[in-house]
Amino acid sequence: MEAKKWISLKKTSLGYTLDTSVDEMISTSHSCRNVKYPLTHVAFDCSGERLVTADSKGLLILIELGQSMRYCRLGKVQSCTIVAFNPADSMEILVGANNGDIQIVKLNGKAKDYCSLIGHKFAVRHISHYKSYTLTSSLKEVIIWDLSSSSKIHQLRLAAAAIGVLKGGFSSQGLVAVLYRDSTLQVWKLKKLEEDIKIDAKALGLRDAKDYEFTRDGRTIILSGISNIILILNTLNWNSVKRLVLPDSLANIKELSVLPQPLDGGANKIAAILSSNHRLYFLDLDTSCLVPLSCGTFLTRVQQMRISPSGVHVVYIDILGCLRLELADTLLVLKPQSKVKVKMTCQPRVHDVNDHLSCVRQDIKQELNLERLMLILNKFGKYPGKYRTLIWATILELPRNRPAYAALSNKIACHELTGRILNDYPLENRSKATFLATIFNCLVHWCPMLRQCTFLPRLIFPFLIVMQGNHILAFEIIIFILLNYCQQWFEYHPLPPLSVLAMLENILSEHDPQLLDFFCKKRVTTTEYVWPLLESMMSEVLCGDEWLILWDHLFTFAHPPLLLMCSLAYSICSRQIIMSRLQSIEDFRCFYHAQGHVQVEDLLKVAYRLDQNTPHHLHPTKYFSNEKSPLPRTGPYPVFLHDQYPKFLTEDSRIKLQKLYQQEDQATILRQQERAKLRSLAEKKFNMGKEKFLKEIDANQIHESRRCHEENISKNKLKTENNYKRDESSNSPCYHNEKELDLGIDKEFMDRRKQPTNCQTLRDKVQKLESDVQMLLGSMDSR
C-alpha cells in the first residue's frame, strides 16, 4: 500500500501529537463527518526514524521523524492485535490478525499485495527480533521465523503452555525467554533449543510476574509484576543482581521497557515503568530513585508506550487513543533535585507480625487485581455471586471511610422529607425500607440538592440489595456512581438531564434513524424511552441476574459512557417489538418500566458497537470525564453538585416549591378554620332550634292542660246540675257548696295527669334528635 498524502504532526510544548479525529472522513449517503477511531498499537523501526501505528479499525498510519515530522495513512487491513516493522526489509510491516495469522504488508505495493505467516492458532501479542530472525508469541504458542524467506524455523516446546504465555522475546545475545502466567521464566539459547533453563520468580520474591525486558547488551534481564518489587537477574548465571522494593504507588506494573542513553554501554540504567493506573514513571536502576520529569514525577493517562532503539524518542498512546511523541532529553530531568527513595534489600531479615499481616493484605490485593478479574469476566461472563460484593468494592476502591460516614449518619434525620420522597416507593419489608430511608437521609445530608431528586430511590435501591445491609459500602457505592456514572445528570435538576438525552438522541439518529423516525411519529421523546432506563439504572427492564452481569461489566471496564450506550442498546435490541406492538404513549411508558426479554450478552454487544462506532463529535467522551474519581480514605467525602448545575434555575425551582409547600400549609389551616366556623354555626343554630322547639312543646302542653281543665269543669258542672235536679226529685244527697265541688274536680284532674301523655313522647323524640346531632358534629371534627 502506498502513502496517499503527507500531513504534518501537531506540535505541543514537549513534542508532537497525532489525533486522528482531525482529518478522518467517512462518506455516507447523507453527509461527510469527522470520525475518530482510537489508536491501539505502535512500533518503531530498527533505525528509530520511523514508526507505524494502527487504530481500532485496522487503519495503518506511517510516521516519519527527523526534520519533517509528518504522517500519512497507508490503508486499512483487518483488525489487528499488534504491528511491527520487518527487520529484514524496512519497507514491510508485520500485522497480527485475530485468527493468529501474521500479514506482511508492503509499503510500496498495492493494498492487497501481501503474504501471511501461518502457524499460530491464537492472536499474536508480542513480536521480537534478533538479526534475521523474528519471534512471535501468543497465548499458547511461541514460534521463530526467518523473514527473509517467510518461513517457520522452529516452534518451541513450552513447559507450561496450558497455563498461558504472557510474553516471549529475544535478547541481543540470542537468548529466547518465555514468561508464563505462573511467574515461571523459561530460557533457551538460539543455537541450543533442545536445552532450557527454568527460573521461578516466586522463589526470588516476585509473585505474579507480568513483564520482563532485556537490557540492550543482553547481560541482564529486568522482571516486574503486580507487587512493588523489581528483580534484576544476570543472564550468565541467572543470579539475582538487585532487588528493588518500590513505593506502593508503583505496584501493579503493567509494562516495562528500558531507555538507552549515550555512553551507557548498553547497560540501560533507566527503566520506563507503566503502572495499571495509567501512570508512566522512569526509574534509575543505578541510584534506585525515580527520575523527575519536566512535567512532574510521572505522565498520566498512558495506555501503551514504546521507546525508540536509540532512546531519542518516547512515544505513548493515551487512554483516549491519541498518540504522543516526545524527546527523551526534553522529557527527563537527568539531574534530579528531589528524589523519591526506593528501598534496596539484599539480605534476608526476620519478619514480625506486621510483616505477615502486610503480606496477607498484599496477597488479597494481588488475587483481586483488575487484570485477573477481567480474565474471569471474559471467561465466565460474570463474577461469582458469593464474592460479588467484595469484587465490586475492590474494583471501585471503596475506602470504607467510617468517620466520614458517621458524620453524615449521626445527623438528625428528616422524617417528613423521607416520607414525602419514599411515599412513591413503598416496600413491604420493613428492614429494607429502613435501610433505604437511612441511606437516603445520608445522601441528603451529603448533598442537600438531592432532597428534590424523586428518582433517587429507584436508582439506589438495587445496589442496596447487593450490599446486603452493609451501610458504609452501600453509601459509598451510591456516591461513587453519582460522581462517575451520572455526569451532567443534574444540569437541569430537578428536571431530567435534557443535554444528555439530546446527546443520546443524536447517537440514535446516527446508528438507527428508522427507529428514531418511529419514535418521532408516535411523539415519543427520550424522556419516555431513555430516561426511565437511566433513572432506574436498567434494573426495571432486566431480571436480577442479568442486571448484576451488566454492572459487572460496567464497573470492570470503568467507562461511564457505556451506561448511556446500554440505554440505547436496549431499544435497538427491542426494535421489532417496539415498532410492531407499541402505539400509544401509555404503551411506551409501560414497556420501559416493565421487565423485558433482552439478553444481557446481546445488550452489551450492541452497546460496545455503539461505543466504538460513534463519531467523536457525537460521542459522550467529548463531554464526560473518563477518569475514575476515587473516594478518599480519610477526611470527608467529596462535594457533589457544587457548581455543575444552573443555580438560577434550581434556586427558582426551590423557591417555587417552598411557596407551594407554604400555600399548601395555609390552605390546610384555612380548611380547618372553615370547618370550625361551620361547626360553631351548626351548634348555634341547633341550640336556637332546640330552645324554640322546647318552648313550643311547653306552650302546647299548657294549652292542652288548660283545655282539659276547662272541659272537665264544664262536664262536672253539667253533672252537678243533673244530680241536683235528680236529687230534688229523689231527695238523694248532693254537694252543698262549691268548695267540695272544686275538690272533686281537682282530684279527678290530678289523676289524669299521672297517666302517660303525648308530651312525654315528644320529649323523648327531642332527646334522640339531640344525640343524633352530637354524633354528626363529632364526625365533622374527625374529618
Secondary structure as the mmCIF struct_conf table of DSSP 4:
data_model
#
loop_
_struct_conf.conf_type_id
_struct_conf.id
_struct_conf.beg_label_comp_id
_struct_conf.beg_label_asym_id
_struct_conf.beg_label_seq_id
_struct_conf.end_label_comp_id
_struct_conf.end_label_asym_id
_struct_conf.end_label_seq_id
STRN STRN1 ILE A 7 SER A 8
HELX_LH_PP_P HELX_LH_PP_P1 LEU A 9 LEU A 9
STRN STRN2 LYS A 10 LYS A 11
BEND BEND1 SER A 13 LEU A 14
STRN STRN3 GLY A 15 LEU A 18
TURN_TY1_P TURN_TY1_P1 THR A 20 ASP A 23
STRN STRN4 MET A 25 SER A 27
BEND BEND2 SER A 29 HIS A 30
STRN STRN5 CYS A 32 ASN A 34
STRN STRN6 LEU A 39 PHE A 44
TURN_TY1_P TURN_TY1_P2 CYS A 46 SER A 47
BEND BEND3 GLY A 48 GLU A 49
STRN STRN7 ARG A 50 ASP A 55
TURN_TY1_P TURN_TY1_P3 SER A 56 LYS A 57
STRN STRN8 LEU A 59 GLU A 64
BEND BEND4 GLY A 66 SER A 68
STRN STRN9 ARG A 70 LYS A 76
BEND BEND5 GLN A 78 GLN A 78
STRN STRN10 CYS A 80 ASN A 86
TURN_TY1_P TURN_TY1_P4 PRO A 87 ALA A 88
STRN STRN11 ASP A 89 ALA A 97
TURN_TY1_P TURN_TY1_P5 ASN A 98 ASN A 99
BEND BEND6 GLY A 100 GLY A 100
STRN STRN12 ILE A 102 LYS A 106
TURN_TY1_P TURN_TY1_P6 LEU A 107 ASN A 108
BEND BEND7 GLY A 109 GLY A 109
TURN_TY1_P TURN_TY1_P7 ALA A 111 LYS A 112
STRN STRN13 TYR A 114 LEU A 117
BEND BEND8 LYS A 121 PHE A 122
STRN STRN14 HIS A 126 TYR A 130
TURN_TY1_P TURN_TY1_P8 LYS A 131 SER A 132
STRN STRN15 TYR A 133 SER A 137
BEND BEND9 LEU A 139 LYS A 140
STRN STRN16 VAL A 142 ASP A 146
TURN_TY1_P TURN_TY1_P9 LEU A 147 SER A 150
STRN STRN17 SER A 151 GLN A 155
TURN_TY1_P TURN_TY1_P10 ALA A 159 ILE A 163
STRN STRN18 VAL A 165 PHE A 170
TURN_TY1_P TURN_TY1_P11 SER A 172 GLN A 173
BEND BEND10 GLY A 174 GLY A 174
STRN STRN19 LEU A 175 TYR A 180
TURN_TY1_P TURN_TY1_P12 ARG A 181 ASP A 182
BEND BEND11 SER A 183 SER A 183
STRN STRN20 THR A 184 LYS A 189
TURN_TY1_P TURN_TY1_P13 LEU A 190 LYS A 191
STRN STRN21 LYS A 192 ASP A 200
TURN_TY1_P TURN_TY1_P14 ALA A 201 GLY A 205
BEND BEND12 ASP A 208 ASP A 208
STRN STRN22 ALA A 209 PHE A 214
TURN_TY1_P TURN_TY1_P15 ARG A 216 ASP A 217
BEND BEND13 GLY A 218 ARG A 219
STRN STRN23 THR A 220 GLY A 225
BEND BEND14 ILE A 226 ASN A 228
STRN STRN24 ILE A 229 ASN A 234
TURN_TY1_P TURN_TY1_P16 THR A 235 ASN A 237
STRN STRN25 SER A 240 VAL A 245
HELX_RH_3T_P HELX_RH_3T_P1 ASP A 248 LEU A 250
BEND BEND15 ASN A 252 ASN A 252
STRN STRN26 ILE A 253 LEU A 259
TURN_TY1_P TURN_TY1_P17 PRO A 262 LEU A 263
BEND BEND16 ASP A 264 ASP A 264
TURN_TY1_P TURN_TY1_P18 GLY A 265 GLY A 266
STRN STRN27 ILE A 270 SER A 275
TURN_TY1_P TURN_TY1_P19 SER A 276 ASN A 277
BEND BEND17 HIS A 278 HIS A 278
STRN STRN28 LEU A 280 ASP A 284
TURN_TY1_P TURN_TY1_P20 LEU A 285 SER A 288
STRN STRN29 CYS A 289 LEU A 290
HELX_LH_PP_P HELX_LH_PP_P2 VAL A 291 PRO A 292
STRN STRN30 LEU A 293 LEU A 293
TURN_TY1_P TURN_TY1_P21 SER A 294 CYS A 295
STRN STRN31 GLY A 296 GLY A 296
BEND BEND18 THR A 297 THR A 297
STRN STRN32 LEU A 299 LEU A 299
BEND BEND19 ARG A 301 ARG A 301
STRN STRN33 VAL A 302 ILE A 307
TURN_TY1_P TURN_TY1_P22 PRO A 309 SER A 310
BEND BEND20 GLY A 311 VAL A 312
STRN STRN34 HIS A 313 ASP A 318
TURN_TY1_P TURN_TY1_P23 ILE A 319 LEU A 320
BEND BEND21 GLY A 321 GLY A 321
STRN STRN35 LEU A 323 LEU A 327
HELX_RH_AL_P HELX_RH_AL_P1 ALA A 328 LEU A 331
STRN STRN36 LEU A 332 LEU A 332
BEND BEND22 LEU A 334 LYS A 335
BEND BEND23 GLN A 337 SER A 338
STRN STRN37 LYS A 341 LYS A 341
STRN STRN38 LYS A 343 MET A 344
BEND BEND24 GLN A 347 GLN A 347
HELX_RH_AL_P HELX_RH_AL_P2 VAL A 353 GLU A 367
TURN_TY1_P TURN_TY1_P24 LEU A 368 LEU A 368
HELX_RH_AL_P HELX_RH_AL_P3 LEU A 370 PHE A 380
BEND BEND25 GLY A 381 LYS A 382
HELX_RH_3T_P HELX_RH_3T_P2 GLY A 385 TYR A 387
HELX_RH_AL_P HELX_RH_AL_P4 ARG A 388 ILE A 395
TURN_TY1_P TURN_TY1_P25 LEU A 396 GLU A 397
HELX_RH_AL_P HELX_RH_AL_P5 ARG A 402 SER A 409
TURN_TY1_P TURN_TY1_P26 ASN A 410 ASN A 410
BEND BEND26 LYS A 411 LYS A 411
HELX_LH_PP_P HELX_LH_PP_P3 ILE A 412 ALA A 413
HELX_RH_AL_P HELX_RH_AL_P6 HIS A 415 LEU A 422
TURN_TY1_P TURN_TY1_P27 ASN A 423 ASP A 424
BEND BEND27 TYR A 425 TYR A 425
BEND BEND28 GLU A 428 GLU A 428
HELX_RH_AL_P HELX_RH_AL_P7 ARG A 430 TRP A 446
HELX_RH_3T_P HELX_RH_3T_P3 PRO A 448 GLN A 452
TURN_TY1_P TURN_TY1_P28 THR A 454 PHE A 455
HELX_RH_AL_P HELX_RH_AL_P8 LEU A 456 MET A 467
TURN_TY1_P TURN_TY1_P29 GLN A 468 GLY A 469
HELX_RH_AL_P HELX_RH_AL_P9 HIS A 471 ASN A 484
TURN_TY1_P TURN_TY1_P30 TYR A 485 TYR A 485
BEND BEND29 CYS A 486 CYS A 486
TURN_TY1_P TURN_TY1_P31 GLN A 487 PRO A 494
BEND BEND30 LEU A 495 LEU A 495
HELX_RH_AL_P HELX_RH_AL_P10 LEU A 498 HIS A 511
HELX_RH_AL_P HELX_RH_AL_P11 PRO A 513 LYS A 521
TURN_TY1_P TURN_TY1_P32 LYS A 522 ARG A 523
HELX_RH_AL_P HELX_RH_AL_P12 THR A 526 TYR A 529
TURN_TY1_P TURN_TY1_P33 VAL A 530 VAL A 530
HELX_RH_AL_P HELX_RH_AL_P13 TRP A 531 GLU A 535
TURN_TY1_P TURN_TY1_P34 SER A 536 VAL A 541
BEND BEND31 LEU A 542 LEU A 542
HELX_RH_AL_P HELX_RH_AL_P14 GLY A 544 PHE A 557
TURN_TY1_P TURN_TY1_P35 ALA A 558 ALA A 558
TURN_TY1_P TURN_TY1_P36 PRO A 560 PRO A 560
HELX_RH_AL_P HELX_RH_AL_P15 PRO A 561 CYS A 573
TURN_TY1_P TURN_TY1_P37 SER A 574 SER A 574
HELX_RH_AL_P HELX_RH_AL_P16 ARG A 575 ARG A 581
BEND BEND32 SER A 584 SER A 584
HELX_RH_AL_P HELX_RH_AL_P17 ILE A 585 PHE A 591
TURN_TY1_P TURN_TY1_P38 TYR A 592 HIS A 593
BEND BEND33 ALA A 594 ALA A 594
HELX_RH_AL_P HELX_RH_AL_P18 VAL A 600 ASN A 613
BEND BEND34 THR A 614 THR A 614
TURN_TY1_P TURN_TY1_P39 HIS A 616 LEU A 618
BEND BEND35 HIS A 619 HIS A 619
HELX_RH_3T_P HELX_RH_3T_P4 PRO A 620 LYS A 622
TURN_TY1_P TURN_TY1_P40 TYR A 623 TYR A 623
BEND BEND36 PHE A 624 PHE A 624
BEND BEND37 GLU A 627 GLU A 627
HELX_LH_PP_P HELX_LH_PP_P4 PRO A 630 PRO A 632
BEND BEND38 ARG A 633 GLY A 635
HELX_LH_PP_P HELX_LH_PP_P5 PRO A 636 VAL A 639
BEND BEND39 LEU A 641 TYR A 645
HELX_RH_AL_P HELX_RH_AL_P19 LYS A 647 SER A 730
BEND BEND40 ASN A 737 ASN A 737
HELX_RH_AL_P HELX_RH_AL_P20 GLU A 738 ARG A 753
TURN_TY1_P TURN_TY1_P41 LYS A 754 LYS A 754
BEND BEND41 GLN A 755 GLN A 755
HELX_RH_AL_P HELX_RH_AL_P21 ASN A 758 SER A 782
#
